[in-house]
């Protein structure tokens, strides 16, 4: 019986860790996309000022 509980706890812990990592990576990619958009907007604004 103890082995079953141990396996279940290990599985649930693994699931929680993987879910946390995926959500963190998604947030990072979203932040990166936003930063890229801001950078491209800044560069295009500078180009329009120069011309």
Buried (B, 14 or more C-beta within 10 A) or exposed (E): EEEEEEEEEEEEEEEEEEEEEEEEEEEEEEEEEEEEEEEEEEEEEEEEEEE
